[in-house]
Amino acid sequence: MQSTPLTVLSDTAAVEALCQSCGACCSTFRISFYWGETSAAPGGTVPMEMTEQLNLHRACMKGTSSHTPRCVALAGKLGEQVSCTLYQNRPSPCREYEVFLPDGSLNPRCNQARAKHGLGPLNVRFIEVRNIARKL
């Protein structure tokens, strides 16, 4: 069996491009967060019309609480080209999702989400440019 060659990413633009060619996480996981992040609350930025209430204190992105989740804010075709239509105002779980672990390895949830959608696994690591320079 032939393994996928390792790809090394060294900047955040490359990570964004990787995510924009996938989108599996946005169509796999429920994106739930404190209701105060919605535009219904003072200072909230996530558009209320793109969310649904889970309970008194929690909301989630519409479409992510079903058996076949897909975030209402996800545009495009999975595994090819996707984007978040509210990227600047996305909720905390999306802002805080770590694609790469502190050691530079891919978050295993990425490949789990990809597998659920029939997408092949990624063999990729993240090494910041400044860390590469130190190693040379």
C-alpha positions as CSV (number, residue, x, y, z in Angstrom):
1,M,0.0,0.0,0.0
2,Q,1.4,3.4,-1.0
3,S,1.2,6.1,1.6
4,T,0.4,9.7,0.9
5,P,3.5,11.9,0.9
6,L,4.0,14.3,3.8
7,T,3.1,17.9,3.1
8,V,4.6,20.6,5.3
9,L,2.8,23.9,5.8
10,S,4.7,26.8,7.1
11,D,2.2,29.7,7.3
12,T,-1.4,30.5,8.2
13,A,-2.3,31.3,4.6
14,A,-1.4,27.7,3.6
15,V,-3.6,26.4,6.5
16,E,-6.5,28.5,5.4
17,A,-6.1,27.2,1.8
18,L,-6.1,23.6,3.2
19,C,-9.3,24.2,5.1
20,Q,-10.9,25.9,2.1
21,S,-10.3,22.8,0.1
22,C,-12.0,20.6,2.6
23,G,-14.9,21.8,4.8
24,A,-15.5,18.4,6.4
25,C,-15.5,19.7,10.0
26,C,-18.3,22.1,9.1
27,S,-20.4,19.2,7.9
28,T,-19.6,16.8,10.7
29,F,-19.7,18.4,14.2
30,R,-22.4,20.3,16.0
31,I,-21.2,23.9,16.4
32,S,-22.7,24.9,19.8
33,F,-21.8,28.0,21.9
34,Y,-23.1,30.4,24.5
35,W,-26.1,32.3,23.3
36,G,-24.5,35.6,24.1
37,E,-22.4,35.3,21.0
38,T,-25.5,35.7,18.8
39,S,-26.7,39.1,17.5
40,A,-29.6,38.8,20.0
41,A,-27.2,39.7,22.8
42,P,-25.5,43.1,23.2
43,G,-22.1,42.7,21.5
44,G,-23.0,39.4,19.9
45,T,-21.8,39.0,16.4
46,V,-23.1,35.6,15.1
47,P,-26.3,36.4,13.1
48,M,-29.3,35.1,15.1
49,E,-31.1,34.0,12.0
50,M,-28.2,31.5,11.3
51,T,-28.5,29.9,14.7
52,E,-31.0,27.7,16.6
53,Q,-31.6,27.6,20.3
54,L,-30.4,24.4,22.1
55,N,-31.4,25.3,25.6
56,L,-31.7,28.4,27.8
57,H,-28.0,29.2,27.6
58,R,-26.7,27.5,24.4
59,A,-27.2,28.0,20.7
60,C,-25.8,26.2,17.7
61,M,-25.3,27.0,14.0
62,K,-28.4,25.9,12.0
63,G,-27.8,22.7,10.2
64,T,-25.2,21.3,12.6
65,S,-27.6,19.6,15.1
66,S,-29.1,17.1,12.6
67,H,-28.1,13.5,11.8
68,T,-26.5,14.8,8.6
69,P,-24.9,18.1,9.8
70,R,-23.9,20.9,7.5
71,C,-23.4,24.4,8.8
72,V,-25.8,26.9,7.2
73,A,-22.8,29.3,6.8
74,L,-20.8,26.8,4.7
75,A,-20.8,27.6,1.0
76,G,-19.3,25.4,-1.7
77,K,-18.6,21.7,-2.3
78,L,-16.9,19.6,0.3
79,G,-13.4,18.4,-0.6
80,E,-13.1,20.9,-3.4
81,Q,-13.7,24.6,-2.6
82,V,-15.6,25.9,0.4
83,S,-15.9,29.1,2.4
84,C,-17.6,30.4,5.5
85,T,-20.1,33.1,4.7
86,L,-19.7,34.6,8.1
87,Y,-16.0,34.0,8.7
88,Q,-15.4,37.4,10.4
89,N,-18.4,36.8,12.8
90,R,-18.1,33.0,13.3
91,P,-18.7,31.6,16.7
92,S,-16.1,30.7,19.2
93,P,-15.9,26.9,18.4
94,C,-15.0,27.8,14.9
95,R,-12.5,30.5,15.9
96,E,-10.9,28.2,18.5
97,Y,-10.8,25.0,16.5
98,E,-7.1,23.9,16.2
99,V,-6.4,22.3,12.9
100,F,-2.9,21.4,14.1
101,L,-1.9,20.2,17.6
102,P,1.0,22.0,19.4
103,D,3.5,19.5,18.0
104,G,2.5,20.4,14.5
105,S,0.6,17.2,13.8
106,L,-2.8,17.3,12.2
107,N,-5.8,17.3,14.6
108,P,-7.1,13.7,14.3
109,R,-10.7,15.0,14.2
110,C,-9.9,16.5,10.7
111,N,-9.2,13.0,9.2
112,Q,-12.2,11.6,11.1
113,A,-14.5,14.2,9.6
114,R,-12.9,13.7,6.1
115,A,-13.5,9.9,6.4
116,K,-17.2,10.5,7.2
117,H,-17.5,12.2,3.9
118,G,-15.5,9.8,1.8
119,L,-12.5,12.1,1.6
120,G,-9.0,10.6,1.9
121,P,-6.8,11.3,4.9
122,L,-4.4,14.2,4.9
123,N,-0.7,13.6,5.7
124,V,0.3,17.1,6.7
125,R,2.2,18.9,9.4
126,F,2.5,22.6,10.3
127,I,5.9,24.0,11.1
128,E,6.1,27.8,11.4
129,V,8.7,29.6,9.3
130,R,10.4,30.9,12.4
131,N,10.8,27.3,13.7
132,I,12.2,26.1,10.4
133,A,14.8,28.8,10.5
134,R,15.9,27.8,13.9
135,K,16.3,24.2,12.8
136,L,18.6,25.1,9.8
